């Protein structure tokens, strides 16, 4: 355990930020799963609408530095491909 006052504060700050980051990542993953369930249910219109919301959440998560830019782009690309295959 940290002994210095500043180190104790830093540990507390890191714990708060980690909890926030986990919340954002969890929300993003849940939204992605929601789109995938709509795709599995062959709901094209619902999937497209949900995809727009997920894209915004992914972009916000990338902007906050919680996930890497390439990871966010890969997630969006894979979902877009699934929606495109559903429409074809």
PDB file of N, CA, C and O in Angstrom:
ATOM      1  N   UNK A   1       0.846  -1.182   0.000  1.00  0.00           N
ATOM      2  CA  UNK A   1       0.000   0.000   0.000  1.00  0.00           C
ATOM      3  C   UNK A   1       0.890   1.244   0.000  1.00  0.00           C
ATOM      4  O   UNK A   1       2.004   1.239   0.523  1.00  0.00           O
ATOM      5  N   UNK A   2       0.364   2.295  -0.598  1.00  0.00           N
ATOM      6  CA  UNK A   2       1.133   3.535  -0.696  1.00  0.00           C
ATOM      7  C   UNK A   2       1.273   4.202   0.673  1.00  0.00           C
ATOM      8  O   UNK A   2       0.358   4.156   1.495  1.00  0.00           O
ATOM      9  N   UNK A   3       2.412   4.811   0.899  1.00  0.00           N
ATOM     10  CA  UNK A   3       2.677   5.480   2.173  1.00  0.00           C
ATOM     11  C   UNK A   3       2.530   6.995   2.084  1.00  0.00           C
ATOM     12  O   UNK A   3       2.060   7.630   3.028  1.00  0.00           O
ATOM     13  N   UNK A   4       2.926   7.570   0.968  1.00  0.00           N
ATOM     14  CA  UNK A   4       2.878   9.018   0.823  1.00  0.00           C
ATOM     15  C   UNK A   4       1.448   9.482   0.563  1.00  0.00           C
ATOM     16  O   UNK A   4       0.637   8.776  -0.036  1.00  0.00           O
ATOM     17  N   UNK A   5       1.173  10.686   1.032  1.00  0.00           N
ATOM     18  CA  UNK A   5      -0.177  11.231   0.883  1.00  0.00           C
ATOM     19  C   UNK A   5      -0.548  11.380  -0.595  1.00  0.00           C
ATOM     20  O   UNK A   5      -1.668  11.059  -0.991  1.00  0.00           O
ATOM     21  N   UNK A   6       0.382  11.863  -1.399  1.00  0.00           N
ATOM     22  CA  UNK A   6       0.113  12.049  -2.824  1.00  0.00           C
ATOM     23  C   UNK A   6      -0.083  10.709  -3.523  1.00  0.00           C
ATOM     24  O   UNK A   6      -0.883  10.614  -4.454  1.00  0.00           O
ATOM     25  N   UNK A   7       0.631   9.676  -3.092  1.00  0.00           N
ATOM     26  CA  UNK A   7       0.489   8.346  -3.696  1.00  0.00           C
ATOM     27  C   UNK A   7      -0.873   7.750  -3.339  1.00  0.00           C
ATOM     28  O   UNK A   7      -1.496   7.080  -4.163  1.00  0.00           O
ATOM     29  N   UNK A   8      -1.334   7.998  -2.105  1.00  0.00           N
ATOM     30  CA  UNK A   8      -2.660   7.513  -1.696  1.00  0.00           C
ATOM     31  C   UNK A   8      -3.744   8.200  -2.520  1.00  0.00           C
ATOM     32  O   UNK A   8      -4.709   7.562  -2.942  1.00  0.00           O
ATOM     33  N   UNK A   9      -3.581   9.505  -2.749  1.00  0.00           N
ATOM     34  CA  UNK A   9      -4.541  10.238  -3.572  1.00  0.00           C
ATOM     35  C   UNK A   9      -4.547   9.694  -4.996  1.00  0.00           C
ATOM     36  O   UNK A   9      -5.604   9.544  -5.608  1.00  0.00           O
ATOM     37  N   UNK A  10      -3.369   9.404  -5.514  1.00  0.00           N
ATOM     38  CA  UNK A  10      -3.261   8.886  -6.882  1.00  0.00           C
ATOM     39  C   UNK A  10      -3.952   7.535  -7.002  1.00  0.00           C
ATOM     40  O   UNK A  10      -4.616   7.274  -8.005  1.00  0.00           O
ATOM     41  N   UNK A  11      -3.810   6.672  -6.000  1.00  0.00           N
ATOM     42  CA  UNK A  11      -4.477   5.360  -6.005  1.00  0.00           C
ATOM     43  C   UNK A  11      -5.992   5.552  -6.030  1.00  0.00           C
ATOM     44  O   UNK A  11      -6.700   4.874  -6.775  1.00  0.00           O
ATOM     45  N   UNK A  12      -6.482   6.484  -5.207  1.00  0.00           N
ATOM     46  CA  UNK A  12      -7.924   6.739  -5.182  1.00  0.00           C
ATOM     47  C   UNK A  12      -8.417   7.274  -6.524  1.00  0.00           C
ATOM     48  O   UNK A  12      -9.476   6.870  -7.002  1.00  0.00           O
ATOM     49  N   UNK A  13      -7.657   8.179  -7.129  1.00  0.00           N
ATOM     50  CA  UNK A  13      -8.026   8.737  -8.426  1.00  0.00           C
ATOM     51  C   UNK A  13      -8.053   7.654  -9.494  1.00  0.00           C
ATOM     52  O   UNK A  13      -8.976   7.592 -10.307  1.00  0.00           O
ATOM     53  N   UNK A  14      -7.040   6.808  -9.486  1.00  0.00           N
ATOM     54  CA  UNK A  14      -6.979   5.728 -10.475  1.00  0.00           C
ATOM     55  C   UNK A  14      -8.154   4.771 -10.318  1.00  0.00           C
ATOM     56  O   UNK A  14      -8.710   4.305 -11.313  1.00  0.00           O
ATOM     57  N   UNK A  15      -8.537   4.475  -9.087  1.00  0.00           N
ATOM     58  CA  UNK A  15      -9.679   3.583  -8.861  1.00  0.00           C
ATOM     59  C   UNK A  15     -10.972   4.193  -9.389  1.00  0.00           C
ATOM     60  O   UNK A  15     -11.792   3.492  -9.983  1.00  0.00           O
ATOM     61  N   UNK A  16     -11.158   5.490  -9.178  1.00  0.00           N
ATOM     62  CA  UNK A  16     -12.364   6.167  -9.685  1.00  0.00           C
ATOM     63  C   UNK A  16     -12.393   6.147 -11.206  1.00  0.00           C
ATOM     64  O   UNK A  16     -13.428   5.856 -11.804  1.00  0.00           O
ATOM     65  N   UNK A  17     -11.260   6.458 -11.835  1.00  0.00           N
ATOM     66  CA  UNK A  17     -11.196   6.483 -13.290  1.00  0.00           C
ATOM     67  C   UNK A  17     -11.399   5.086 -13.878  1.00  0.00           C
ATOM     68  O   UNK A  17     -12.050   4.934 -14.911  1.00  0.00           O
ATOM     69  N   UNK A  18     -10.841   4.070 -13.221  1.00  0.00           N
ATOM     70  CA  UNK A  18     -11.017   2.715 -13.707  1.00  0.00           C
ATOM     71  C   UNK A  18     -12.483   2.315 -13.654  1.00  0.00           C
ATOM     72  O   UNK A  18     -12.980   1.670 -14.577  1.00  0.00           O
ATOM     73  N   UNK A  19     -13.174   2.685 -12.598  1.00  0.00           N
ATOM     74  CA  UNK A  19     -14.599   2.376 -12.480  1.00  0.00           C
ATOM     75  C   UNK A  19     -15.394   3.075 -13.574  1.00  0.00           C
ATOM     76  O   UNK A  19     -16.301   2.482 -14.158  1.00  0.00           O
ATOM     77  N   UNK A  20     -15.060   4.330 -13.857  1.00  0.00           N
ATOM     78  CA  UNK A  20     -15.743   5.062 -14.928  1.00  0.00           C
ATOM     79  C   UNK A  20     -15.480   4.413 -16.280  1.00  0.00           C
ATOM     80  O   UNK A  20     -16.401   4.236 -17.078  1.00  0.00           O
ATOM     81  N   UNK A  21     -14.225   4.058 -16.536  1.00  0.00           N
ATOM     82  CA  UNK A  21     -13.870   3.447 -17.814  1.00  0.00           C
ATOM     83  C   UNK A  21     -14.590   2.119 -17.995  1.00  0.00           C
ATOM     84  O   UNK A  21     -15.053   1.810 -19.093  1.00  0.00           O
ATOM     85  N   UNK A  22     -14.688   1.333 -16.932  1.00  0.00           N
ATOM     86  CA  UNK A  22     -15.399   0.063 -17.026  1.00  0.00           C
ATOM     87  C   UNK A  22     -16.865   0.286 -17.347  1.00  0.00           C
ATOM     88  O   UNK A  22     -17.460  -0.483 -18.100  1.00  0.00           O
ATOM     89  N   UNK A  23     -17.449   1.328 -16.786  1.00  0.00           N
ATOM     90  CA  UNK A  23     -18.844   1.629 -17.052  1.00  0.00           C
ATOM     91  C   UNK A  23     -19.053   1.991 -18.520  1.00  0.00           C
ATOM     92  O   UNK A  23     -19.994   1.506 -19.149  1.00  0.00           O
ATOM     93  N   UNK A  24     -18.187   2.836 -19.068  1.00  0.00           N
ATOM     94  CA  UNK A  24     -18.309   3.227 -20.469  1.00  0.00           C
ATOM     95  C   UNK A  24     -18.111   2.028 -21.396  1.00  0.00           C
ATOM     96  O   UNK A  24     -18.846   1.865 -22.370  1.00  0.00           O
ATOM     97  N   UNK A  25     -17.114   1.187 -21.091  1.00  0.00           N
ATOM     98  CA  UNK A  25     -16.858   0.021 -21.926  1.00  0.00           C
ATOM     99  C   UNK A  25     -18.027  -0.956 -21.873  1.00  0.00           C
ATOM    100  O   UNK A  25     -18.414  -1.526 -22.894  1.00  0.00           O
ATOM    101  N   UNK A  26     -18.586  -1.147 -20.682  1.00  0.00           N
ATOM    102  CA  UNK A  26     -19.713  -2.056 -20.524  1.00  0.00           C
ATOM    103  C   UNK A  26     -20.926  -1.563 -21.306  1.00  0.00           C
ATOM    104  O   UNK A  26     -21.611  -2.346 -21.964  1.00  0.00           O
ATOM    105  N   UNK A  27     -21.184  -0.269 -21.229  1.00  0.00           N
ATOM    106  CA  UNK A  27     -22.310   0.315 -21.961  1.00  0.00           C
ATOM    107  C   UNK A  27     -22.123   0.151 -23.462  1.00  0.00           C
ATOM    108  O   UNK A  27     -23.073  -0.152 -24.184  1.00  0.00           O
ATOM    109  N   UNK A  28     -20.892   0.352 -23.929  1.00  0.00           N
ATOM    110  CA  UNK A  28     -20.593   0.205 -25.345  1.00  0.00           C
ATOM    111  C   UNK A  28     -20.794  -1.244 -25.789  1.00  0.00           C
ATOM    112  O   UNK A  28     -21.400  -1.500 -26.829  1.00  0.00           O
ATOM    113  N   UNK A  29     -20.283  -2.187 -25.000  1.00  0.00           N
ATOM    114  CA  UNK A  29     -20.419  -3.603 -25.350  1.00  0.00           C
ATOM    115  C   UNK A  29     -21.880  -4.038 -25.363  1.00  0.00           C
ATOM    116  O   UNK A  29     -22.290  -4.810 -26.231  1.00  0.00           O
ATOM    117  N   UNK A  30     -22.659  -3.553 -24.416  1.00  0.00           N
ATOM    118  CA  UNK A  30     -24.081  -3.895 -24.368  1.00  0.00           C
ATOM    119  C   UNK A  30     -24.789  -3.382 -25.613  1.00  0.00           C
ATOM    120  O   UNK A  30     -25.647  -4.068 -26.169  1.00  0.00           O
ATOM    121  N   UNK A  31     -24.437  -2.190 -26.049  1.00  0.00           N
ATOM    122  CA  UNK A  31     -25.036  -1.627 -27.257  1.00  0.00           C
ATOM    123  C   UNK A  31     -24.648  -2.437 -28.495  1.00  0.00           C
ATOM    124  O   UNK A  31     -25.466  -2.649 -29.389  1.00  0.00           O
ATOM    125  N   UNK A  32     -23.413  -2.879 -28.534  1.00  0.00           N
ATOM    126  CA  UNK A  32     -22.968  -3.700 -29.662  1.00  0.00           C
ATOM    127  C   UNK A  32     -23.745  -5.012 -29.689  1.00  0.00           C
ATOM    128  O   UNK A  32     -24.180  -5.457 -30.751  1.00  0.00           O
ATOM    129  N   UNK A  33     -23.920  -5.627 -28.529  1.00  0.00           N
ATOM    130  CA  UNK A  33     -24.685  -6.869 -28.465  1.00  0.00           C
ATOM    131  C   UNK A  33     -26.126  -6.653 -28.857  1.00  0.00           C
ATOM    132  O   UNK A  33     -26.748  -7.536 -29.448  1.00  0.00           O
ATOM    133  N   UNK A  34     -26.670  -5.484 -28.536  1.00  0.00           N
ATOM    134  CA  UNK A  34     -28.041  -5.165 -28.917  1.00  0.00           C
ATOM    135  C   UNK A  34     -28.170  -5.128 -30.441  1.00  0.00           C
ATOM    136  O   UNK A  34     -29.134  -5.656 -30.994  1.00  0.00           O
ATOM    137  N   UNK A  35     -27.212  -4.512 -31.113  1.00  0.00           N
ATOM    138  CA  UNK A  35     -27.227  -4.460 -32.577  1.00  0.00           C
ATOM    139  C   UNK A  35     -27.119  -5.878 -33.147  1.00  0.00           C
ATOM    140  O   UNK A  35     -27.814  -6.220 -34.103  1.00  0.00           O
ATOM    141  N   UNK A  36     -26.249  -6.693 -32.560  1.00  0.00           N
ATOM    142  CA  UNK A  36     -26.071  -8.057 -33.061  1.00  0.00           C
ATOM    143  C   UNK A  36     -27.337  -8.892 -32.889  1.00  0.00           C
ATOM    144  O   UNK A  36     -27.648  -9.717 -33.748  1.00  0.00           O
ATOM    145  N   UNK A  37     -28.072  -8.694 -31.798  1.00  0.00           N
ATOM    146  CA  UNK A  37     -29.327  -9.429 -31.621  1.00  0.00           C
ATOM    147  C   UNK A  37     -30.370  -8.966 -32.631  1.00  0.00           C
ATOM    148  O   UNK A  37     -31.157  -9.775 -33.122  1.00  0.00           O
ATOM    149  N   UNK A  38     -30.384  -7.660 -32.948  1.00  0.00           N
ATOM    150  CA  UNK A  38     -31.303  -7.168 -33.978  1.00  0.00           C
ATOM    151  C   UNK A  38     -30.939  -7.742 -35.342  1.00  0.00           C
ATOM    152  O   UNK A  38     -31.823  -8.055 -36.139  1.00  0.00           O
ATOM    153  N   UNK A  39     -29.658  -7.881 -35.611  1.00  0.00           N
ATOM    154  CA  UNK A  39     -29.220  -8.474 -36.879  1.00  0.00           C
ATOM    155  C   UNK A  39     -29.647  -9.939 -36.944  1.00  0.00           C
ATOM    156  O   UNK A  39     -30.118 -10.408 -37.980  1.00  0.00           O
ATOM    157  N   UNK A  40     -29.481 -10.657 -35.834  1.00  0.00           N
ATOM    158  CA  UNK A  40     -29.889 -12.061 -35.794  1.00  0.00           C
ATOM    159  C   UNK A  40     -31.387 -12.220 -35.970  1.00  0.00           C
ATOM    160  O   UNK A  40     -31.852 -13.232 -36.494  1.00  0.00           O
ATOM    161  N   UNK A  41     -32.154 -11.210 -35.527  1.00  0.00           N
ATOM    162  CA  UNK A  41     -33.608 -11.249 -35.649  1.00  0.00           C
ATOM    163  C   UNK A  41     -34.077 -10.740 -37.011  1.00  0.00           C
ATOM    164  O   UNK A  41     -35.280 -10.633 -37.244  1.00  0.00           O
ATOM    165  N   UNK A  42     -33.146 -10.425 -37.915  1.00  0.00           N
ATOM    166  CA  UNK A  42     -33.446  -9.918 -39.258  1.00  0.00           C
ATOM    167  C   UNK A  42     -34.246  -8.620 -39.230  1.00  0.00           C
ATOM    168  O   UNK A  42     -35.088  -8.396 -40.100  1.00  0.00           O
ATOM    169  N   UNK A  43     -33.995  -7.771 -38.254  1.00  0.00           N
ATOM    170  CA  UNK A  43     -34.644  -6.466 -38.143  1.00  0.00           C
ATOM    171  C   UNK A  43     -33.696  -5.419 -38.714  1.00  0.00           C
ATOM    172  O   UNK A  43     -32.897  -4.830 -37.987  1.00  0.00           O
ATOM    173  N   UNK A  44     -33.790  -5.194 -40.019  1.00  0.00           N
ATOM    174  CA  UNK A  44     -32.846  -4.313 -40.709  1.00  0.00           C
ATOM    175  C   UNK A  44     -32.983  -2.868 -40.255  1.00  0.00           C
ATOM    176  O   UNK A  44     -31.979  -2.217 -39.968  1.00  0.00           O
ATOM    177  N   UNK A  45     -34.203  -2.357 -40.185  1.00  0.00           N
ATOM    178  CA  UNK A  45     -34.408  -0.959 -39.804  1.00  0.00           C
ATOM    179  C   UNK A  45     -33.962  -0.707 -38.365  1.00  0.00           C
ATOM    180  O   UNK A  45     -33.294   0.288 -38.082  1.00  0.00           O
ATOM    181  N   UNK A  46     -34.328  -1.597 -37.473  1.00  0.00           N
ATOM    182  CA  UNK A  46     -33.913  -1.453 -36.077  1.00  0.00           C
ATOM    183  C   UNK A  46     -32.404  -1.534 -35.928  1.00  0.00           C
ATOM    184  O   UNK A  46     -31.806  -0.807 -35.135  1.00  0.00           O
ATOM    185  N   UNK A  47     -31.790  -2.435 -36.706  1.00  0.00           N
ATOM    186  CA  UNK A  47     -30.337  -2.596 -36.638  1.00  0.00           C
ATOM    187  C   UNK A  47     -29.625  -1.344 -37.138  1.00  0.00           C
ATOM    188  O   UNK A  47     -28.611  -0.935 -36.573  1.00  0.00           O
ATOM    189  N   UNK A  48     -30.159  -0.732 -38.203  1.00  0.00           N
ATOM    190  CA  UNK A  48     -29.533   0.487 -38.722  1.00  0.00           C
ATOM    191  C   UNK A  48     -29.631   1.620 -37.716  1.00  0.00           C
ATOM    192  O   UNK A  48     -28.670   2.362 -37.517  1.00  0.00           O
ATOM    193  N   UNK A  49     -30.787   1.755 -37.082  1.00  0.00           N
ATOM    194  CA  UNK A  49     -30.961   2.817 -36.088  1.00  0.00           C
ATOM    195  C   UNK A  49     -30.047   2.577 -34.885  1.00  0.00           C
ATOM    196  O   UNK A  49     -29.393   3.498 -34.395  1.00  0.00           O
ATOM    197  N   UNK A  50     -30.011   1.334 -34.419  1.00  0.00           N
ATOM    198  CA  UNK A  50     -29.160   1.010 -33.274  1.00  0.00           C
ATOM    199  C   UNK A  50     -27.689   1.172 -33.634  1.00  0.00           C
ATOM    200  O   UNK A  50     -26.880   1.536 -32.780  1.00  0.00           O
ATOM    201  N   UNK A  51     -27.331   0.905 -34.894  1.00  0.00           N
ATOM    202  CA  UNK A  51     -25.941   1.052 -35.333  1.00  0.00           C
ATOM    203  C   UNK A  51     -25.484   2.503 -35.239  1.00  0.00           C
ATOM    204  O   UNK A  51     -24.338   2.771 -34.879  1.00  0.00           O
ATOM    205  N   UNK A  52     -26.376   3.440 -35.561  1.00  0.00           N
ATOM    206  CA  UNK A  52     -26.024   4.855 -35.452  1.00  0.00           C
ATOM    207  C   UNK A  52     -25.713   5.228 -34.005  1.00  0.00           C
ATOM    208  O   UNK A  52     -24.759   5.955 -33.730  1.00  0.00           O
ATOM    209  N   UNK A  53     -26.535   4.717 -33.080  1.00  0.00           N
ATOM    210  CA  UNK A  53     -26.297   4.997 -31.662  1.00  0.00           C
ATOM    211  C   UNK A  53     -24.990   4.370 -31.190  1.00  0.00           C
ATOM    212  O   UNK A  53     -24.229   4.981 -30.439  1.00  0.00           O
ATOM    213  N   UNK A  54     -24.739   3.136 -31.644  1.00  0.00           N
ATOM    214  CA  UNK A  54     -23.515   2.442 -31.242  1.00  0.00           C
ATOM    215  C   UNK A  54     -22.294   3.159 -31.797  1.00  0.00           C
ATOM    216  O   UNK A  54     -21.274   3.264 -31.116  1.00  0.00           O
ATOM    217  N   UNK A  55     -22.386   3.648 -33.013  1.00  0.00           N
ATOM    218  CA  UNK A  55     -21.249   4.350 -33.609  1.00  0.00           C
ATOM    219  C   UNK A  55     -20.876   5.574 -32.776  1.00  0.00           C
ATOM    220  O   UNK A  55     -19.697   5.859 -32.571  1.00  0.00           O
ATOM    221  N   UNK A  56     -21.884   6.289 -32.303  1.00  0.00           N
ATOM    222  CA  UNK A  56     -21.613   7.457 -31.462  1.00  0.00           C
ATOM    223  C   UNK A  56     -20.974   7.041 -30.143  1.00  0.00           C
ATOM    224  O   UNK A  56     -20.043   7.694 -29.669  1.00  0.00           O
ATOM    225  N   UNK A  57     -21.468   5.960 -29.549  1.00  0.00           N
ATOM    226  CA  UNK A  57     -20.902   5.501 -28.279  1.00  0.00           C
ATOM    227  C   UNK A  57     -19.458   5.041 -28.462  1.00  0.00           C
ATOM    228  O   UNK A  57     -18.599   5.317 -27.625  1.00  0.00           O
ATOM    229  N   UNK A  58     -19.200   4.340 -29.558  1.00  0.00           N
ATOM    230  CA  UNK A  58     -17.839   3.882 -29.826  1.00  0.00           C
ATOM    231  C   UNK A  58     -16.919   5.084 -30.030  1.00  0.00           C
ATOM    232  O   UNK A  58     -15.804   5.113 -29.508  1.00  0.00           O
ATOM    233  N   UNK A  59     -17.390   6.081 -30.793  1.00  0.00           N
ATOM    234  CA  UNK A  59     -16.564   7.263 -31.034  1.00  0.00           C
ATOM    235  C   UNK A  59     -16.273   8.008 -29.735  1.00  0.00           C
ATOM    236  O   UNK A  59     -15.157   8.484 -29.530  1.00  0.00           O
ATOM    237  N   UNK A  60     -17.269   8.109 -28.861  1.00  0.00           N
ATOM    238  CA  UNK A  60     -17.042   8.782 -27.578  1.00  0.00           C
ATOM    239  C   UNK A  60     -16.045   8.012 -26.722  1.00  0.00           C
ATOM    240  O   UNK A  60     -15.209   8.605 -26.040  1.00  0.00           O
ATOM    241  N   UNK A  61     -16.143   6.686 -26.764  1.00  0.00           N
ATOM    242  CA  UNK A  61     -15.221   5.860 -25.988  1.00  0.00           C
ATOM    243  C   UNK A  61     -13.800   6.019 -26.503  1.00  0.00           C
ATOM    244  O   UNK A  61     -12.854   6.080 -25.718  1.00  0.00           O
ATOM    245  N   UNK A  62     -13.650   6.086 -27.817  1.00  0.00           N
ATOM    246  CA  UNK A  62     -12.320   6.309 -28.415  1.00  0.00           C
ATOM    247  C   UNK A  62     -11.814   7.691 -28.046  1.00  0.00           C
ATOM    248  O   UNK A  62     -10.644   7.852 -27.698  1.00  0.00           O
ATOM    249  N   UNK A  63     -12.681   8.687 -28.118  1.00  0.00           N
ATOM    250  CA  UNK A  63     -12.279  10.061 -27.831  1.00  0.00           C
ATOM    251  C   UNK A  63     -11.811  10.219 -26.387  1.00  0.00           C
ATOM    252  O   UNK A  63     -10.905  11.004 -26.108  1.00  0.00           O
ATOM    253  N   UNK A  64     -12.420   9.484 -25.484  1.00  0.00           N
ATOM    254  CA  UNK A  64     -12.012   9.539 -24.084  1.00  0.00           C
ATOM    255  C   UNK A  64     -10.720   8.762 -23.832  1.00  0.00           C
ATOM    256  O   UNK A  64     -10.138   8.862 -22.753  1.00  0.00           O
ATOM    257  N   UNK A  65     -10.278   8.001 -24.808  1.00  0.00           N
ATOM    258  CA  UNK A  65      -9.035   7.251 -24.658  1.00  0.00           C
ATOM    259  C   UNK A  65      -9.221   5.931 -23.934  1.00  0.00           C
ATOM    260  O   UNK A  65      -8.254   5.359 -23.431  1.00  0.00           O
ATOM    261  N   UNK A  66     -10.449   5.438 -23.873  1.00  0.00           N
ATOM    262  CA  UNK A  66     -10.720   4.194 -23.157  1.00  0.00           C
ATOM    263  C   UNK A  66     -10.361   2.993 -24.020  1.00  0.00           C
ATOM    264  O   UNK A  66      -9.832   1.998 -23.524  1.00  0.00           O
ATOM    265  N   UNK A  67     -10.653   3.093 -25.320  1.00  0.00           N
ATOM    266  CA  UNK A  67     -10.226   2.052 -26.257  1.00  0.00           C
ATOM    267  C   UNK A  67      -9.403   2.719 -27.354  1.00  0.00           C
ATOM    268  O   UNK A  67      -9.471   3.934 -27.539  1.00  0.00           O
ATOM    269  N   UNK A  68      -8.642   1.934 -28.065  1.00  0.00           N
ATOM    270  CA  UNK A  68      -7.794   2.447 -29.134  1.00  0.00           C
ATOM    271  C   UNK A  68      -8.643   2.775 -30.354  1.00  0.00           C
ATOM    272  O   UNK A  68      -9.694   2.173 -30.575  1.00  0.00           O
ATOM    273  N   UNK A  69      -8.176   3.728 -31.136  1.00  0.00           N
ATOM    274  CA  UNK A  69      -8.895   4.171 -32.333  1.00  0.00           C
ATOM    275  C   UNK A  69      -9.130   3.021 -33.310  1.00  0.00           C
ATOM    276  O   UNK A  69     -10.220   2.889 -33.866  1.00  0.00           O
ATOM    277  N   UNK A  70      -8.103   2.187 -33.518  1.00  0.00           N
ATOM    278  CA  UNK A  70      -8.247   1.076 -34.451  1.00  0.00           C
ATOM    279  C   UNK A  70      -9.273   0.062 -33.956  1.00  0.00           C
ATOM    280  O   UNK A  70     -10.003  -0.528 -34.752  1.00  0.00           O
ATOM    281  N   UNK A  71      -9.328  -0.135 -32.655  1.00  0.00           N
ATOM    282  CA  UNK A  71     -10.303  -1.053 -32.068  1.00  0.00           C
ATOM    283  C   UNK A  71     -11.715  -0.544 -32.338  1.00  0.00           C
ATOM    284  O   UNK A  71     -12.590  -1.318 -32.727  1.00  0.00           O
ATOM    285  N   UNK A  72     -11.942   0.747 -32.135  1.00  0.00           N
ATOM    286  CA  UNK A  72     -13.258   1.322 -32.392  1.00  0.00           C
ATOM    287  C   UNK A  72     -13.644   1.215 -33.854  1.00  0.00           C
ATOM    288  O   UNK A  72     -14.779   0.862 -34.178  1.00  0.00           O
ATOM    289  N   UNK A  73     -12.703   1.519 -34.741  1.00  0.00           N
ATOM    290  CA  UNK A  73     -12.980   1.422 -36.177  1.00  0.00           C
ATOM    291  C   UNK A  73     -13.270  -0.012 -36.583  1.00  0.00           C
ATOM    292  O   UNK A  73     -14.131  -0.253 -37.430  1.00  0.00           O
ATOM    293  N   UNK A  74     -12.568  -0.962 -35.994  1.00  0.00           N
ATOM    294  CA  UNK A  74     -12.800  -2.369 -36.309  1.00  0.00           C
ATOM    295  C   UNK A  74     -14.198  -2.803 -35.867  1.00  0.00           C
ATOM    296  O   UNK A  74     -14.896  -3.509 -36.595  1.00  0.00           O
ATOM    297  N   UNK A  75     -14.600  -2.376 -34.669  1.00  0.00           N
ATOM    298  CA  UNK A  75     -15.936  -2.723 -34.167  1.00  0.00           C
ATOM    299  C   UNK A  75     -17.015  -2.186 -35.099  1.00  0.00           C
ATOM    300  O   UNK A  75     -17.944  -2.908 -35.460  1.00  0.00           O
ATOM    301  N   UNK A  76     -16.892  -0.917 -35.489  1.00  0.00           N
ATOM    302  CA  UNK A  76     -17.887  -0.300 -36.367  1.00  0.00           C
ATOM    303  C   UNK A  76     -17.900  -0.965 -37.739  1.00  0.00           C
ATOM    304  O   UNK A  76     -18.963  -1.168 -38.326  1.00  0.00           O
ATOM    305  N   UNK A  77     -16.728  -1.299 -38.242  1.00  0.00           N
ATOM    306  CA  UNK A  77     -16.630  -1.914 -39.556  1.00  0.00           C
ATOM    307  C   UNK A  77     -17.304  -3.284 -39.579  1.00  0.00           C
ATOM    308  O   UNK A  77     -18.015  -3.619 -40.527  1.00  0.00           O
ATOM    309  N   UNK A  78     -17.076  -4.062 -38.544  1.00  0.00           N
ATOM    310  CA  UNK A  78     -17.672  -5.397 -38.488  1.00  0.00           C
ATOM    311  C   UNK A  78     -19.188  -5.334 -38.386  1.00  0.00           C
ATOM    312  O   UNK A  78     -19.892  -6.113 -39.029  1.00  0.00           O
ATOM    313  N   UNK A  79     -19.689  -4.404 -37.576  1.00  0.00           N
ATOM    314  CA  UNK A  79     -21.139  -4.261 -37.466  1.00  0.00           C
ATOM    315  C   UNK A  79     -21.746  -3.781 -38.784  1.00  0.00           C
ATOM    316  O   UNK A  79     -22.797  -4.266 -39.202  1.00  0.00           O
ATOM    317  N   UNK A  80     -21.077  -2.823 -39.439  1.00  0.00           N
ATOM    318  CA  UNK A  80     -21.569  -2.312 -40.721  1.00  0.00           C
ATOM    319  C   UNK A  80     -21.603  -3.419 -41.770  1.00  0.00           C
ATOM    320  O   UNK A  80     -22.532  -3.489 -42.574  1.00  0.00           O
ATOM    321  N   UNK A  81     -20.599  -4.274 -41.759  1.00  0.00           N
ATOM    322  CA  UNK A  81     -20.556  -5.384 -42.714  1.00  0.00           C
ATOM    323  C   UNK A  81     -21.711  -6.353 -42.467  1.00  0.00           C
ATOM    324  O   UNK A  81     -22.341  -6.825 -43.414  1.00  0.00           O
ATOM    325  N   UNK A  82     -21.988  -6.649 -41.206  1.00  0.00           N
ATOM    326  CA  UNK A  82     -23.102  -7.549 -40.892  1.00  0.00           C
ATOM    327  C   UNK A  82     -24.425  -6.959 -41.325  1.00  0.00           C
ATOM    328  O   UNK A  82     -25.288  -7.672 -41.838  1.00  0.00           O
ATOM    329  N   UNK A  83     -24.597  -5.648 -41.121  1.00  0.00           N
ATOM    330  CA  UNK A  83     -25.849  -4.990 -41.525  1.00  0.00           C
ATOM    331  C   UNK A  83     -25.961  -4.988 -43.053  1.00  0.00           C
ATOM    332  O   UNK A  83     -27.045  -5.189 -43.599  1.00  0.00           O
ATOM    333  N   UNK A  84     -24.855  -4.764 -43.728  1.00  0.00           N
ATOM    334  CA  UNK A  84     -24.862  -4.755 -45.189  1.00  0.00           C
ATOM    335  C   UNK A  84     -25.225  -6.138 -45.727  1.00  0.00           C
ATOM    336  O   UNK A  84     -25.988  -6.249 -46.687  1.00  0.00           O
ATOM    337  N   UNK A  85     -24.681  -7.193 -45.115  1.00  0.00           N
ATOM    338  CA  UNK A  85     -25.012  -8.554 -45.549  1.00  0.00           C
ATOM    339  C   UNK A  85     -26.467  -8.878 -45.278  1.00  0.00           C
ATOM    340  O   UNK A  85     -27.093  -9.623 -46.033  1.00  0.00           O
ATOM    341  N   UNK A  86     -27.009  -8.322 -44.205  1.00  0.00           N
ATOM    342  CA  UNK A  86     -28.417  -8.551 -43.884  1.00  0.00           C
ATOM    343  C   UNK A  86     -29.319  -7.904 -44.925  1.00  0.00           C
ATOM    344  O   UNK A  86     -30.355  -8.461 -45.288  1.00  0.00           O
ATOM    345  N   UNK A  87     -28.927  -6.732 -45.403  1.00  0.00           N
ATOM    346  CA  UNK A  87     -29.728  -6.018 -46.396  1.00  0.00           C
ATOM    347  C   UNK A  87     -29.644  -6.640 -47.780  1.00  0.00           C
ATOM    348  O   UNK A  87     -30.565  -6.486 -48.582  1.00  0.00           O
ATOM    349  N   UNK A  88     -28.555  -7.341 -48.073  1.00  0.00           N
ATOM    350  CA  UNK A  88     -28.364  -7.906 -49.426  1.00  0.00           C
ATOM    351  C   UNK A  88     -29.124  -9.201 -49.621  1.00  0.00           C
ATOM    352  O   UNK A  88     -29.065  -9.795 -50.698  1.00  0.00           O
TER     353      UNK A  88
END
